[in-house]
Amino acid sequence: MIATITLNPSVDQHITVNGLKVEEANRWVRLRRYPGGKGIDVSRAIHEMRGVSIAYGFIGGTNGRVVEILLDEEGVLFNFTPVKQETRINFIINDTKNRQQTRIDAPGPHITRRELERFTKKMRQIRPSPDMLAIGGSIPPGIQVGVYYGVINQAREFGVRTILDSAGESLKRGLQAKPYLIKPNVSETEEILGRELTTEEAIIEAALELVATGIEIVVISRGEDGIIAATGKCLIKAVPPSVKVRSTVGAGDCTIAGLALKLAYGEPLRDACQLAVAMGTATVLTRGTELCHRQDVEDLLPQIKIWEMPVKGRSKAFPADNLAN
């Protein structure tokens, strides 16, 4: 079983308009609601692929009940810690006329010390321990930026491997706890290391540099160019076919889900990367904040190109003739 943590869930309201006019009344064409948050998205994607996952985190008020109802309708398991304040609502406005998308994200409820203690106690009492724990997303008010550092160390005490997918200071602090796997994009990796990564060779070196800090697997996502994954022994590049992009929302979370689905049960990193890229690519085929569909993933899987080479004695970039499938 794969567990996920979303400290700052949301109700994502996706509003479609045909020509957004500032300082005028606008009428929406379509309104859809989704349970939001990185960890929740990972659990939803795992469930779509017929895996088993349970979502943990904080939930509050009427909005929180909406998140639970939406997850229950999908059949996604959850065990949230209730809080006094309301779960946040995010608004995603999709303008079909101008082909523009605007996000308005709320900060989230203030989490009290007692609420955090109840959550921590619940996580310590998970039985049996999950095969993997995926942590991600923003941190709500009231919780220190170093919270992921503590969660990763606590999971390690129980022998649980962690995947961390965050950004900014919470990512930097979480890295100090040496999670099992991280999946920053190129710009996030540049922020971590303090330098630009303008070539494939530079991205490879960055991934290996982060592995050298004690992180077992580093996966750097590159949008339509796929991912580059590194361990102390091997490097893998996975590239998707060219597809029509409808929305990139949730693609990174589905990529994480693909990695977790394979690695949690001891399958090869190459297979994990192939599934991850297929799931991420399938997500961009959907509209709004909708995630990947299993049939799309299965159709894309054989189209993912995989390169693999050892770290020792490697060349600077992946040779064109080293396809692994």
C-alpha positions as CSV (number, residue, x, y, z in Angstrom):
1,M,0.0,0.0,0.0
2,I,1.2,3.5,-0.9
3,A,0.3,6.3,1.5
4,T,0.3,10.0,0.7
5,I,0.4,13.1,2.8
6,T,-1.2,16.4,1.8
7,L,-0.9,19.0,4.5
8,N,-2.9,21.6,2.6
9,P,-5.7,19.9,0.6
10,S,-8.1,22.0,-1.5
11,V,-11.3,22.0,-3.4
12,D,-10.2,22.9,-6.9
13,Q,-13.0,24.7,-8.7
14,H,-12.3,24.7,-12.5
15,I,-14.2,27.5,-14.1
16,T,-14.5,27.7,-17.9
17,V,-15.4,31.0,-19.5
18,N,-15.5,32.2,-23.1
19,G,-13.6,35.5,-23.0
20,L,-12.7,36.7,-19.4
21,K,-13.5,40.4,-19.1
22,V,-11.9,42.4,-16.3
23,E,-14.2,44.6,-14.1
24,E,-17.3,43.2,-15.9
25,A,-19.7,40.4,-15.0
26,N,-18.6,37.1,-16.5
27,R,-20.8,34.0,-17.0
28,W,-19.1,30.6,-16.7
29,V,-19.7,28.0,-19.4
30,R,-18.7,25.0,-17.2
31,L,-17.9,24.4,-13.6
32,R,-16.1,21.3,-12.3
33,R,-14.8,20.5,-8.8
34,Y,-11.9,18.2,-8.0
35,P,-10.2,17.2,-4.7
36,G,-6.9,19.0,-4.9
37,G,-3.4,18.7,-3.4
38,K,-0.2,16.9,-4.6
39,G,-0.5,13.9,-2.3
40,I,-4.3,13.6,-3.0
41,D,-3.5,13.7,-6.8
42,V,-1.0,10.9,-6.3
43,S,-3.5,8.7,-4.5
44,R,-6.1,9.4,-7.2
45,A,-3.7,8.5,-10.0
46,I,-2.7,5.3,-8.2
47,H,-6.3,4.3,-7.8
48,E,-7.0,5.0,-11.5
49,M,-4.2,2.5,-12.3
50,R,-5.8,0.0,-9.9
51,G,-3.2,0.4,-7.2
52,V,-3.9,0.7,-3.5
53,S,-3.3,4.1,-1.8
54,I,-4.6,6.0,1.2
55,A,-4.5,9.8,1.6
56,Y,-3.5,11.5,4.9
57,G,-3.5,15.1,5.8
58,F,-5.7,17.9,7.3
59,I,-9.3,18.5,6.5
60,G,-11.8,21.0,7.8
61,G,-15.3,22.3,7.6
62,T,-17.8,22.1,4.7
63,N,-15.0,22.4,2.1
64,G,-13.2,19.5,3.7
65,R,-16.4,17.4,3.6
66,V,-16.6,18.2,-0.2
67,V,-13.0,16.8,-0.6
68,E,-14.0,13.6,1.2
69,I,-17.2,13.2,-0.8
70,L,-15.3,13.6,-4.1
71,L,-12.7,11.1,-3.1
72,D,-15.3,8.7,-1.9
73,E,-17.1,8.9,-5.2
74,E,-13.8,7.9,-6.9
75,G,-13.2,5.1,-4.5
76,V,-10.0,6.6,-3.1
77,L,-9.2,5.7,0.5
78,F,-8.5,8.5,3.0
79,N,-7.9,9.1,6.7
80,F,-7.7,12.8,7.3
81,T,-7.1,14.6,10.6
82,P,-9.9,17.1,11.2
83,V,-9.1,20.8,11.9
84,K,-11.3,23.7,13.1
85,Q,-10.8,26.0,10.1
86,E,-12.1,25.4,6.6
87,T,-10.1,23.6,3.9
88,R,-9.2,26.0,1.2
89,I,-10.8,26.5,-2.2
90,N,-8.6,27.2,-5.3
91,F,-10.0,28.7,-8.5
92,I,-8.7,27.7,-11.9
93,I,-10.2,29.9,-14.6
94,N,-9.8,28.6,-18.1
95,D,-10.5,31.1,-20.9
96,T,-11.3,29.2,-24.1
97,K,-11.5,32.4,-26.2
98,N,-8.0,33.7,-25.3
99,R,-6.6,30.2,-24.5
100,Q,-5.3,31.4,-21.1
101,Q,-5.5,29.8,-17.7
102,T,-5.4,31.7,-14.4
103,R,-5.0,30.1,-10.9
104,I,-6.1,31.8,-7.7
105,D,-4.8,29.7,-4.8
106,A,-5.8,30.2,-1.1
107,P,-3.2,30.0,1.7
108,G,-5.2,27.3,3.6
109,P,-6.4,27.0,7.2
110,H,-4.3,27.8,10.2
111,I,-3.2,24.5,11.8
112,T,-2.8,24.6,15.6
113,R,-0.1,22.9,17.6
114,R,-2.7,20.4,18.9
115,E,-4.0,19.5,15.5
116,L,-0.4,18.9,14.3
117,E,0.2,16.7,17.3
118,R,-2.9,14.6,16.5
119,F,-1.8,14.2,12.9
120,T,1.7,13.1,14.0
121,K,0.3,10.6,16.4
122,K,-1.9,9.2,13.7
123,M,1.0,8.8,11.3
124,R,3.0,6.9,14.0
125,Q,0.1,4.4,14.4
126,I,-0.3,3.4,10.8
127,R,-0.4,-0.4,10.8
128,P,0.8,-2.1,8.7
129,S,3.5,0.3,7.6
130,P,3.0,1.5,4.0
131,D,5.3,0.3,1.3
132,M,6.0,3.9,0.4
133,L,5.0,7.3,1.5
134,A,4.6,10.2,-1.0
135,I,4.7,13.7,0.5
136,G,4.1,16.9,-1.4
137,G,2.5,20.3,-1.8
138,S,2.4,23.6,0.1
139,I,2.5,24.0,3.9
140,P,-0.6,25.6,5.5
141,P,-0.2,28.5,8.0
142,G,0.8,27.5,11.5
143,I,3.2,24.7,10.5
144,Q,6.9,25.3,10.3
145,V,8.6,25.1,6.9
146,G,10.8,22.2,8.2
147,V,7.8,19.9,8.8
148,Y,8.8,17.6,5.9
149,Y,12.2,17.1,7.5
150,G,10.5,15.6,10.5
151,V,8.0,13.5,8.6
152,I,10.8,11.9,6.5
153,N,12.9,11.1,9.6
154,Q,9.9,9.7,11.3
155,A,9.1,7.5,8.3
156,R,12.7,6.2,8.3
157,E,12.3,5.1,11.9
158,F,9.6,2.7,10.7
159,G,11.5,1.6,7.7
160,V,9.3,3.5,5.2
161,R,10.8,5.0,2.1
162,T,9.7,8.5,1.2
163,I,9.1,10.5,-2.0
164,L,9.3,14.2,-1.5
165,D,7.8,16.6,-4.1
166,S,7.8,20.2,-2.9
167,A,9.3,23.5,-3.8
168,G,11.2,26.4,-2.3
169,E,12.4,26.4,1.3
170,S,10.2,23.4,2.3
171,L,12.0,21.3,-0.4
172,K,15.4,22.5,0.7
173,R,14.7,21.6,4.3
174,G,13.2,18.3,3.4
175,L,16.3,17.4,1.4
176,Q,18.4,17.5,4.5
177,A,16.5,14.5,5.8
178,K,17.6,12.5,2.7
179,P,14.3,11.2,1.3
180,Y,14.4,8.0,-0.8
181,L,13.4,9.9,-4.0
182,I,12.8,13.5,-5.1
183,K,11.3,14.7,-8.4
184,P,12.1,18.4,-8.9
185,N,11.7,20.0,-12.3
186,V,14.6,21.8,-14.0
187,S,13.8,25.2,-12.5
188,E,13.5,23.8,-9.0
189,T,16.8,21.9,-9.4
190,E,18.4,25.2,-10.5
191,E,17.1,26.8,-7.3
192,I,18.4,24.0,-5.2
193,L,21.9,24.1,-6.7
194,G,22.1,27.8,-7.4
195,R,23.0,27.5,-11.1
196,E,21.4,27.3,-14.5
197,L,21.0,23.9,-16.2
198,T,20.8,24.6,-19.9
199,T,22.0,21.3,-21.4
200,E,21.3,17.6,-20.9
201,E,24.8,17.1,-19.6
202,A,24.2,19.8,-17.0
203,I,21.0,18.1,-15.8
204,I,22.8,14.7,-15.6
205,E,25.6,16.3,-13.5
206,A,23.0,18.0,-11.3
207,A,21.1,14.7,-10.7
208,L,24.3,12.9,-9.8
209,E,25.3,15.7,-7.5
210,L,22.1,15.4,-5.5
211,V,22.5,11.6,-5.4
212,A,25.9,12.2,-3.8
213,T,24.3,14.0,-0.9
214,G,22.6,10.8,0.2
215,I,19.3,10.8,-1.8
216,E,18.9,7.3,-3.4
217,I,17.0,8.3,-6.5
218,V,16.8,11.7,-8.1
219,V,14.4,12.3,-11.0
220,I,14.5,15.6,-12.8
221,S,11.4,16.3,-14.9
222,R,11.8,18.2,-18.2
223,G,8.2,18.7,-19.5
224,E,7.8,17.4,-23.0
225,D,11.4,16.1,-22.9
226,G,10.5,13.6,-20.3
227,I,12.7,12.8,-17.3
228,I,16.2,12.0,-16.3
229,A,16.7,9.7,-13.3
230,A,19.9,9.0,-11.5
231,T,21.1,6.6,-8.8
232,G,24.6,5.9,-7.6
233,K,24.9,3.1,-10.3
234,C,22.8,4.1,-13.3
235,L,21.3,6.9,-15.3
236,I,18.0,6.6,-17.2
237,K,16.3,8.9,-19.6
238,A,12.6,8.4,-20.6
239,V,11.0,10.5,-23.3
240,P,7.3,10.6,-24.3
241,P,5.9,10.9,-27.9
242,S,4.7,14.2,-29.1
243,V,1.1,14.8,-28.0
244,K,-1.5,17.6,-28.0
245,V,-1.3,19.3,-24.7
246,R,-4.7,20.3,-23.2
247,S,-3.6,21.0,-19.6
248,T,-0.4,20.4,-17.6
249,V,-2.1,20.5,-14.3
250,G,-1.4,17.3,-12.3
251,A,1.1,15.9,-14.7
252,G,3.9,16.0,-12.1
253,D,1.7,14.3,-9.5
254,C,0.8,11.5,-11.9
255,T,4.5,11.1,-12.7
256,I,5.2,10.6,-9.0
257,A,2.3,8.1,-8.8
258,G,3.9,6.1,-11.7
259,L,7.3,6.0,-9.9
260,A,5.7,4.9,-6.6
261,L,3.6,2.2,-8.2
262,K,6.7,0.4,-9.4
263,L,9.3,1.2,-6.9
264,A,7.2,0.5,-3.9
265,Y,7.1,-3.2,-4.8
266,G,10.8,-3.6,-5.9
267,E,10.4,-3.3,-9.7
268,P,13.2,-1.9,-11.8
269,L,13.8,1.9,-12.0
270,R,13.6,1.6,-15.8
271,D,10.1,0.3,-15.6
272,A,9.1,2.9,-13.0
273,C,10.4,5.7,-15.3
274,Q,8.5,4.3,-18.3
275,L,5.2,4.2,-16.3
276,A,5.9,7.6,-14.8
277,V,6.3,9.3,-18.1
278,A,3.3,7.5,-19.6
279,M,1.1,8.6,-16.7
280,G,2.4,12.2,-16.8
281,T,1.9,12.4,-20.6
282,A,-1.6,10.9,-20.3
283,T,-2.5,13.7,-17.9
284,V,-1.7,16.5,-20.4
285,L,-4.3,14.9,-22.7
286,T,-7.1,15.7,-20.2
287,R,-8.7,19.0,-19.6
288,G,-8.5,21.3,-16.6
289,T,-7.4,19.6,-13.4
290,E,-8.5,16.1,-14.6
291,L,-5.8,13.5,-14.1
292,C,-4.6,10.6,-16.3
293,H,-6.9,7.9,-17.6
294,R,-5.8,4.3,-17.4
295,Q,-6.5,3.5,-21.1
296,D,-4.4,6.5,-22.2
297,V,-1.6,5.3,-20.1
298,E,-1.7,1.8,-21.5
299,D,-1.7,3.2,-25.0
300,L,1.3,5.4,-24.3
301,L,3.4,2.9,-22.5
302,P,4.9,1.2,-25.6
303,Q,5.6,4.6,-27.1
304,I,7.9,5.8,-24.3
305,K,11.6,5.7,-25.3
306,I,14.1,4.6,-22.7
307,W,17.8,5.1,-22.6
308,E,20.0,3.6,-19.8
309,M,23.7,3.8,-19.0
310,P,25.9,3.0,-16.0
311,V,27.3,5.9,-14.0
312,K,30.8,4.4,-14.0
313,G,32.5,4.9,-17.3
314,R,29.6,6.9,-18.7
315,S,29.7,9.4,-21.5
316,K,28.5,12.9,-20.9
317,A,25.1,12.4,-22.6
318,F,22.9,9.4,-23.6
319,P,24.0,7.8,-26.8
320,A,21.2,7.7,-29.5
321,D,21.7,3.9,-30.0
322,N,21.3,2.9,-26.3
323,L,17.5,2.4,-26.3
324,A,16.5,-0.1,-23.7
325,N,13.1,-1.0,-25.2
